[in-house]
């Protein structure tokens, strides 16, 4: 990536026109350098308007990530000093924050950390999907979390992460968000956020989880058209703009609390609260399994180990994986 790309983007973040000459003077570079940076941004998929006589402009103002603001938001959300010990990295551009952390883990860097990205160009979702996230479109971050227990004891981790997101959203006045087993956050049946967890380590311990989160902030129509399911964003769900830095700070505070509880007591300690926010509780659903088969039934509950309990024609069954939708949808 061009070294000046995000330097220029920070000047354009206010959503107003800036002439190439003005940008060049501010950065003490040539206009050709500014032009090259703009072209590089466009190659990364960022829309920039270029109008002769007026200069360059983003389609709308964007708020870029700022470590100091995020840490202050964690404190405002009630984080203790222990909560802020999670190392925080802010990157302008990564192909995938999960992949970045996986490489760090493979290189022997095991320190718990959060990596947040202004622009993620090849984010990964569940079932091989691509997570669509342009500049200012979504909040994307990943957490590397170490556990003394083995990977076999981490059942219910994705559900616990989802609950942390719900807590943070409620603190910011978003009260209609619901949990969809096992990895999604919905508002009025439309996907707001998704969670992707990748595990490394021994089945009996120790183990490491890379927890990837993507949350829609302001989805333009051209990106919505690329997504194969109904989606929504915080811009539609909130009457007031939500600063992504404050949002991330609140999420990290709640994630710290939830992960501490999960590590000490398992998902069973969070089960009752999770159930209160379950989008499909006691409803008829279709369950698409990884092998392509489908099971139809009525959701009874989510069990204390995190499995989905469903009443089917064959009796009560428990599922540890799959993708659910309301029957008939």
N, C-alpha and C positions, 0 to 999 in steps of 0.2 A: 504494500500500500504506500502511496505517496506520503512523504513525511509531513506535508502541509495540508493534507486532506481535511483532517479534523480540526486543524487550526482555523481553516477557512470556514468549516461548518459551524464552529462556535460563534463566529461573527455573524453567520446567517441564521443562527438559532432563534432570533427575535421575529422571524417571519417577514421581515421588511426587505426592500430592495437595497442592495449595496453595490456600488459601481466597482468594476475591476480595479480602477485607479485608486479608489479609496481603500480597498482591501490591501492592495499592494503597498500603499504608503504606511498603513497600520502595521503590516508585517515586515516592512523593510525588505521586500522582495520585488521581482519584476512582475509585470502584468502577465507575462507568459507563464510564470510560475503559478500564478493564481489560476489561469486558464487550465493548466495541466492538473491542478488539484481538483478543480471542478469536474473535469472530464473523468478523473479517477473516481470521484464520488458517484458520478453517473454510472460508471462501469460496475460499481458495487450495488447498483439498483436504487440509488437515492434520486428522487425527482428534484431537479433544480430548474427553475424557470430562468431563461436567459433572454433579456429584452434589450435590444440596442438602445442606447441612450439612458437606460435605467440601471442595468447591471444584472445581478444575480439575486434569486430569491427562492427560499423553500416554500412549498405549498402552504404551510402553516407554521407557526412558532412551535418549537420543540424544547423540552427541558432535558438537558443532558445530565448524566449521572455525576454526582459530586460526593466524594467520600466524607467530607466534613459534615455536609447536610444529612447524609444517611446516618452517621454516628450520632448526631444530635437528635435525630428522630427516634433512634433506639432509646436514647435517654428519656426523651419526652414520653415514650410509650411505657416507661417504667422499668427499663432494663437496669440491672445491677452491674457493678463493675465486672463481675464474672461473665456476664452476658457479652460484654464488649471484647472479650479475649479472643473471639473468633476473628481470625485474620481476614481482612477484606481487601480484595483486589478489584480495581475498576479498569476495564479495557475498552478502548474505543471500538475495536473490531476484532472479532474472532469468528471462525467458521462455526464452531460449536463449543460452548463452555463445558459441556460434559466430556467431549473429546479432549479438550485442553487439560482437564483435571485427570482424566484417565492416563494421559501421557505423563503428567507429574507423578501420579501414583506409581506407574511402571518404572519411573526413574528413581524411586525410593523416597519421594517427598510425601510424607504421611501426615503432615500437620493439618489439623482441621482448618478449613478456610472456606470463604465464599468468593466466587468469581462472578461479577456482574458485567454485562456487556451493553454498550450503546447500540452496536449494530452486529447482529448475529446473522450470518448469511447462509449457513447450512445447518441450522438447528434441527435436531432429531426429535420426533415424537414417538409414541407407541406404535407397534405393528408396522415399523418401517416408514411411517409417514414423515414428511418434512414439516417443521414448525415454521409458519410464515411470520416473519418479524422484521419489518423495515425500520428505518430510523424514526423514532418517536411512535412507532406503531404498537410496540409491546414492551413489557418488562421481562427480560430474560436473564436468568442467573442459575448458577449451580453451586452446590455445597458438597465438600468432601468431609465426611463424618466417619470417624473411627469408632468401632465397637469392640469390646473385649469378648463378647459372645460371638458365636459362629453365625454364618449367613443363614443357617437353618432356623435361627431364633429371631429373625427379623421380619417374620410374617406380621403384616399390619403396619409396616413402616410407612407405606405410601398413604394409607388412610390417616395416619397420625399427622403427616405433612399437610394433607388436605385440611385437617381440622385447624392447624396453625394458620393457614391462609384464611379460613372462615373467621377466626378470631380477629385477625388483623383488619379484614374488610369491615367487620362490625364496628371496630374502633374508629373507622373512618366514615361511618354512617351508611355503609352498604349492607343492608339487612336482609335482602332478598336472595342472597347467594346460598346455594344448596350443594351438598356433596353427592357426587355420582360415583358409586363403587366401580373400580378401585382407585381411579387416578384423576378424576376431573372435578372442576367447580362449574356449576351451572347457575344461570339466572334466567328464570322463566323458561326452562328447558333448553336454553342455548348455552353453548360452551364459552366460558369466560377464561378458564385457565386449565392447564394440564400439567401433569407431573410424570417424569420419567426417572426411574431409579435403576441404577446398574450396580451390581455387587461384585466385590473382589475379596479373596481370602479363603480361608478354610471353612468347611461346613461346621466345624466345632469351635473355631475361633483362633486368633482374632480375625476380624473382618472389617471391610471398608465399604461404605455406601456413597455413591455419587448421586446426589439428588438434584435433578434438573427441573426447573420450573419456568413455564412460559405463561404470562398473563397479558391478555389483550388490553391495551390502553386506548387506542384510537384507530380502529381498522378502516382503511379506505375501501371503497367498493371493489377496486381492482384486486385487492388481496382477498377480500371475502369471497370473490368468485372462484378463487383457486382452492378454497377449503371445501372438503367433501361432507360437511355437516353443518347444521345451524350454529352460528356463532354470535357472540355479542362482545361488547367492550365496556370499559369503565366510563367512557365518554357518554355512552347511552344510559348507563345505570345510575349515574350521579348527576345531581343538579348543579354541582360546583366542580371545577377542575381539580383533579387530584395530582399532586406533585409526585412523580415516580420515586424521587429520593425519600420522601416521607413514607410513601407506601412500602418501599423496600426496608426502611428502618423499622417500621411496625411489624413487617413480616419476619425479619430476622430476630426481633425480640421474642415474638410468639413462637417461632421455630425453636429458639434456644430453650424456652420453657417446655414445649411439647417433647422435644427430643430428650431432654433430661428426664422427664416423666417416663417416656417410652423405654429409655435405657434402664431405668431402675425398676419399673413395674410392668413393662410390656403394654400392648395395646389394650389389655383388659381394663387398665386404669382410665382409659380415654373412651371406652366403648359407649358408655351411656350418653356422654356429651355428643359423640359422633352421630349416634342414632337420632338425636333431636334435629339434626340438619340433613338427614338422609332424603334425597330427592325422590327415590322410588320405593320408599318403605310401604309395605303392604299393597303393592301395585303389581299388575300383571306385566310381565316383561318377556322379551326374547333375549337369550344369551348366546352370543356368537363365540364359539370356542376357537382356540388357535388352529385346530385341525380343519376348520371350516364347517363343522357341524353346528346345529342350532338346537337349543333347549328352550321350551316355553314353560312358564310357570308363574307363580305368585311369590314375590319376595316376602319372606317371613321376617328376616332380620339379618344383620351382619354379626357373625359369631365373635366371641371374645378373642379368638386368634386371628381374626380378620377375614375369614372366609365368608362367602355369601351363602346364606341358607335360603333355599327355594323349595316351595311345594310344587311338585310336578306330578304328572300322571303315574309315575313310577314311585311316588312317595317323596319324602323329604330328602333333598340332596344338598351337598355342600360343594362349592366351587372355589378354587384358589386363584383362578385366572379366567379371563374372558372379557367380552365387551357387551354391555347391556343396553337395551333401548326399550322404550315403552311398547307394549304389544300393539301392533297395528300402525306404528310410526315408521 
